[in-house]
Amino acid sequence: MARVIVVGAGVAGLTCALRLLEAGHRVDVVARDLPQETTSAVAPALWYPYRALPQERILEWAGASYAEFMGLAHDSATGVSMRTGTEFFTTRQRTPWWADAVPGLDRETSLPEGYVDGWTFVSPVIDMPLYLDWLTARVTERDGTLTRMNLSALPSGADLVVNCSGLGARLLGGDRSVVPVRDQVLHVEQVGLERWAFEREHPTYVVPRAKDIVVGGTEVEGEWSRTPDPQVAEAILERAVALVPELEGARILRHKVGLRPVRPAVRVERIGRVIHCYGHGGAGVTLSWGCAQTVASMASA
């Protein structure tokens, strides 16, 4: 059994902590931001391998996470549900490279005006505030700890350090290849919507949850501001209503901004006593369980 410090309390850090605890390690999570303050808390959390490479590893990690979420969907306390939806396209598409990670993928023939192709499939949708609380509870139940700590370097004093600091890896990992990609979202009232919808080109997504609907988004690379822009919000909602007309007139509940930690390739690598696990782009939730299992295997090697 090793003493492990996990840096970062978003979905990557908490999932790694849980897998390490299950493997018998002593685990302490330290982070500047507590779970509900992280980018993970803002995520629409529709399972989808978005802005993450390389494809071979992403397929492996995303497939493992899909299977885990299918199991978690049987417990309402997790905030995980399995929902059918469609990704829409303005041009004809080949079968996506990640198709083997989902049990079934059908070409959609009922398309909104302006779209010529689409893929319909069942995907995990995760209500992140609920899910982060659930993950935190699983960590503490196994005697893991969670402490707010503002670090200027990776900590010492442990057998292993797992670096799940996301954008913080620019400082803590000395990795300037990690850049923010700003995503602005709106939460609107639940109007009886069951299916999700996604259009990659702009991008636009509509992700229903039990009590609200997450509507997005933007993809602004290099932008650090977390302040919602009213004009951007108006444009997002206009695109979303065009894609899903049922949203017309839905009451806006709140505005959020998240900064995705994008990197040329997701980094899951052990160097000495440090295991790096960051750079998940827009697929942090999608890859979380697969990457955590890889980290746990590296810790035991």
C-alpha positions as CSV (number, residue, x, y, z in Angstrom):
1,M,0.0,0.0,0.0
2,A,1.3,3.4,-1.0
3,R,0.5,6.8,0.3
4,V,-0.8,8.8,-2.6
5,I,-1.5,12.5,-3.0
6,V,-4.0,13.3,-5.8
7,V,-3.8,17.0,-6.9
8,G,-7.1,18.2,-8.3
9,A,-10.7,17.7,-7.2
10,G,-12.5,17.7,-10.5
11,V,-13.9,14.5,-12.0
12,A,-10.4,13.2,-13.0
13,G,-8.9,13.7,-9.5
14,L,-11.9,12.2,-7.6
15,T,-12.2,9.2,-9.9
16,C,-8.5,8.5,-9.7
17,A,-8.7,8.8,-5.9
18,L,-11.6,6.4,-5.8
19,R,-9.8,3.8,-8.0
20,L,-6.6,4.1,-5.9
21,L,-8.5,3.7,-2.7
22,E,-10.2,0.6,-4.1
23,A,-6.8,-0.8,-4.9
24,G,-5.8,-0.4,-1.2
25,H,-3.7,2.8,-1.3
26,R,-4.0,5.6,1.3
27,V,-5.2,8.6,-0.6
28,D,-5.3,12.4,0.1
29,V,-6.8,14.8,-2.4
30,V,-5.6,18.3,-2.4
31,A,-6.9,21.1,-4.6
32,R,-7.2,24.8,-5.0
33,D,-10.9,24.4,-6.0
34,L,-13.3,22.1,-4.3
35,P,-15.4,19.8,-6.5
36,Q,-18.4,22.1,-7.0
37,E,-16.0,25.0,-7.9
38,T,-14.2,23.1,-10.7
39,T,-14.8,23.1,-14.5
40,S,-16.2,19.6,-14.0
41,A,-19.2,21.1,-12.2
42,V,-20.0,23.2,-15.3
43,A,-19.7,20.4,-17.8
44,P,-22.9,19.3,-19.7
45,A,-21.4,15.8,-19.1
46,L,-22.8,14.1,-22.2
47,W,-20.6,11.1,-22.9
48,Y,-18.8,12.0,-26.1
49,P,-15.1,11.9,-27.0
50,Y,-14.8,15.7,-27.7
51,R,-11.5,17.4,-28.3
52,A,-9.3,14.6,-27.0
53,L,-6.5,12.6,-28.7
54,P,-4.9,10.1,-29.5
55,Q,-7.8,8.2,-30.9
56,E,-6.5,4.7,-29.9
57,R,-6.2,5.5,-26.2
58,I,-9.4,7.6,-26.2
59,L,-11.4,4.7,-27.6
60,E,-10.1,2.5,-24.9
61,W,-10.7,5.0,-22.0
62,A,-14.1,6.1,-23.3
63,G,-15.3,2.6,-23.8
64,A,-14.3,1.7,-20.2
65,S,-16.1,4.8,-18.9
66,Y,-19.2,4.1,-20.9
67,A,-19.5,0.6,-19.3
68,E,-19.0,2.0,-15.8
69,F,-21.7,4.7,-16.4
70,M,-24.1,2.1,-17.6
71,G,-23.8,0.4,-14.2
72,L,-24.0,3.6,-12.3
73,A,-27.2,4.6,-14.1
74,H,-29.1,2.0,-12.0
75,D,-28.5,4.2,-8.9
76,S,-30.4,7.5,-9.0
77,A,-28.1,9.0,-6.3
78,T,-25.2,9.1,-8.8
79,G,-27.0,11.5,-11.1
80,V,-26.2,9.3,-14.1
81,S,-28.9,8.4,-16.7
82,M,-28.8,6.8,-20.1
83,R,-30.5,8.9,-22.7
84,T,-31.1,8.6,-26.4
85,G,-30.1,11.5,-28.6
86,T,-28.7,12.5,-32.0
87,E,-25.6,14.3,-33.3
88,F,-26.6,16.3,-36.4
89,F,-24.5,17.2,-39.4
90,T,-24.7,19.6,-42.4
91,T,-22.7,17.2,-44.6
92,R,-22.8,13.4,-45.1
93,Q,-20.7,11.5,-42.6
94,R,-18.7,8.3,-42.3
95,T,-19.1,6.1,-39.3
96,P,-17.4,7.9,-36.4
97,W,-14.0,6.5,-35.2
98,W,-15.4,6.1,-31.7
99,A,-18.4,3.9,-32.8
100,D,-17.0,0.7,-31.2
101,A,-17.2,2.4,-27.7
102,V,-21.1,2.5,-27.8
103,P,-23.4,-0.6,-28.0
104,G,-25.4,0.7,-30.9
105,L,-25.2,3.6,-33.5
106,D,-28.0,4.3,-36.0
107,R,-28.0,6.7,-38.9
108,E,-30.8,9.2,-38.3
109,T,-33.3,9.8,-41.1
110,S,-35.6,12.3,-39.3
111,L,-33.5,15.5,-39.5
112,P,-34.2,19.2,-38.8
113,E,-34.1,21.7,-41.6
114,G,-30.6,22.4,-42.7
115,Y,-29.1,19.0,-41.7
116,V,-28.4,16.1,-44.0
117,D,-27.0,13.4,-41.7
118,G,-27.0,12.3,-38.1
119,W,-26.1,9.5,-35.7
120,T,-28.5,8.4,-33.0
121,F,-27.3,6.5,-30.0
122,V,-27.8,6.0,-26.2
123,S,-25.3,8.0,-24.2
124,P,-24.7,8.5,-20.5
125,V,-25.7,11.9,-19.3
126,I,-24.3,12.9,-15.9
127,D,-25.8,15.6,-13.6
128,M,-22.4,16.8,-12.4
129,P,-23.3,18.6,-9.1
130,L,-25.0,15.3,-8.0
131,Y,-22.3,13.1,-9.4
132,L,-19.4,15.1,-7.8
133,D,-21.1,14.9,-4.4
134,W,-21.5,11.1,-5.0
135,L,-17.8,10.7,-5.9
136,T,-16.7,12.8,-2.9
137,A,-18.8,10.7,-0.6
138,R,-17.3,7.4,-2.0
139,V,-13.8,8.8,-1.5
140,T,-14.4,9.8,2.1
141,E,-16.3,6.6,2.9
142,R,-13.1,4.8,2.1
143,D,-11.1,7.1,4.4
144,G,-9.7,9.3,1.7
145,T,-9.4,13.0,2.5
146,L,-10.1,16.1,0.6
147,T,-8.4,19.4,1.5
148,R,-8.4,22.8,-0.1
149,M,-4.8,23.8,-0.8
150,N,-3.3,26.4,-3.1
151,L,-0.1,24.8,-4.4
152,S,2.8,26.4,-6.2
153,A,4.4,23.1,-7.0
154,L,3.5,19.4,-6.8
155,P,3.6,18.3,-3.2
156,S,6.3,16.1,-1.6
157,G,6.0,13.7,1.3
158,A,4.1,10.9,-0.4
159,D,5.1,7.7,-2.1
160,L,3.2,8.9,-5.3
161,V,1.7,12.1,-6.5
162,V,-1.1,11.9,-9.2
163,N,-1.3,15.2,-11.1
164,C,-5.0,15.8,-12.1
165,S,-4.7,19.5,-12.0
166,G,-6.2,20.3,-15.5
167,L,-5.2,23.8,-16.5
168,G,-3.1,23.9,-13.3
169,A,-0.6,21.6,-15.1
170,R,0.7,24.7,-16.9
171,L,2.3,25.6,-13.5
172,L,2.4,22.4,-11.6
173,G,3.6,20.3,-14.5
174,G,5.5,23.0,-16.4
175,D,3.3,22.1,-19.4
176,R,2.5,25.2,-21.6
177,S,0.9,22.9,-24.2
178,V,-2.3,22.9,-22.0
179,V,-4.6,25.7,-23.0
180,P,-8.0,26.8,-21.9
181,V,-11.0,26.5,-24.3
182,R,-13.8,28.6,-23.0
183,D,-17.3,27.0,-23.0
184,Q,-20.3,29.1,-22.0
185,V,-23.6,27.4,-21.1
186,L,-27.1,28.2,-20.0
187,H,-29.2,26.1,-17.7
188,V,-32.9,26.4,-18.6
189,E,-36.0,24.9,-17.0
190,Q,-36.9,21.3,-17.8
191,V,-39.8,21.5,-20.3
192,G,-40.3,17.8,-20.6
193,L,-37.3,17.1,-22.9
194,E,-35.9,13.6,-22.8
195,R,-33.5,13.4,-25.8
196,W,-30.2,15.2,-26.1
197,A,-29.0,16.9,-29.3
198,F,-25.6,17.9,-30.5
199,E,-24.3,19.8,-33.5
200,R,-20.5,19.8,-33.7
201,E,-19.9,22.5,-36.3
202,H,-20.8,25.6,-34.3
203,P,-20.9,23.8,-31.6
204,T,-24.4,23.6,-30.2
205,Y,-25.7,21.1,-27.6
206,V,-28.9,20.5,-25.6
207,V,-28.5,18.1,-22.7
208,P,-31.6,17.3,-20.6
209,R,-31.2,16.3,-16.9
210,A,-33.9,15.5,-14.3
211,K,-34.5,19.1,-13.2
212,D,-33.0,21.3,-15.9
213,I,-31.5,21.4,-19.4
214,V,-27.9,22.4,-20.1
215,V,-27.6,24.4,-23.3
216,G,-24.3,25.4,-25.0
217,G,-21.9,26.3,-26.1
218,T,-18.7,28.0,-27.3
219,E,-15.2,26.9,-28.2
220,V,-12.9,29.9,-27.7
221,E,-9.3,28.7,-27.4
222,G,-6.9,30.8,-25.2
223,E,-9.7,32.7,-23.5
224,W,-9.4,32.7,-19.6
225,S,-12.5,34.7,-18.7
226,R,-15.2,32.9,-16.7
227,T,-17.6,35.8,-16.9
228,P,-20.7,34.9,-19.0
229,D,-21.3,37.2,-22.0
230,P,-25.0,38.1,-22.5
231,Q,-24.7,38.4,-26.3
232,V,-23.0,35.0,-26.5
233,A,-25.8,33.6,-24.4
234,E,-28.4,35.0,-26.7
235,A,-26.7,33.5,-29.7
236,I,-26.3,30.1,-28.0
237,L,-30.0,30.0,-27.2
238,E,-31.0,31.0,-30.7
239,R,-29.0,28.1,-32.2
240,A,-30.3,25.7,-29.6
241,V,-34.0,26.6,-30.3
242,A,-33.3,26.1,-34.0
243,L,-32.0,22.6,-33.2
244,V,-34.6,21.8,-30.6
245,P,-37.8,23.9,-31.0
246,E,-39.2,22.6,-27.7
247,L,-36.8,25.1,-26.0
248,E,-38.7,28.1,-27.3
249,G,-39.7,30.2,-24.3
250,A,-38.0,28.1,-21.7
251,R,-37.0,30.1,-18.6
252,I,-33.3,30.6,-18.1
253,L,-32.2,29.5,-14.6
254,R,-28.5,30.4,-14.7
255,H,-25.4,31.1,-16.8
256,K,-22.1,29.3,-16.4
257,V,-18.6,29.3,-18.0
258,G,-16.1,26.5,-17.9
259,L,-12.5,26.3,-19.2
260,R,-11.7,23.0,-20.8
261,P,-8.0,21.9,-20.4
262,V,-7.1,21.1,-24.0
263,R,-3.8,19.6,-24.9
264,P,-2.4,18.0,-28.2
265,A,-2.8,14.6,-26.5
266,V,-4.2,13.5,-23.1
267,R,-1.3,12.9,-20.8
268,V,-1.5,9.8,-18.7
269,E,2.1,9.0,-17.9
270,R,4.2,8.0,-14.9
271,I,7.6,9.6,-14.4
272,G,9.3,8.5,-11.2
273,R,7.0,9.1,-8.3
274,V,4.6,11.3,-10.3
275,I,1.7,10.1,-12.4
276,H,0.3,12.8,-14.7
277,C,-3.4,12.6,-15.7
278,Y,-4.6,15.8,-17.4
279,G,-5.3,17.5,-20.7
280,H,-8.7,15.7,-21.2
281,G,-10.1,18.6,-23.3
282,G,-13.9,18.4,-23.6
283,A,-13.9,14.7,-22.6
284,G,-13.0,14.7,-18.9
285,V,-16.1,12.9,-17.8
286,T,-16.1,10.7,-20.9
287,L,-12.6,9.4,-20.2
288,S,-12.7,9.5,-16.4
289,W,-13.1,5.9,-15.4
290,G,-10.8,4.5,-18.2
291,C,-8.0,7.0,-17.3
292,A,-8.5,6.3,-13.5
293,Q,-8.0,2.6,-14.1
294,T,-4.8,3.2,-16.1
295,V,-3.5,5.5,-13.2
296,A,-4.3,2.8,-10.6
297,S,-2.4,0.2,-12.7
298,M,0.6,2.5,-13.0
299,A,0.5,3.1,-9.2
300,S,0.7,-0.6,-8.5
301,A,3.4,-1.3,-11.1
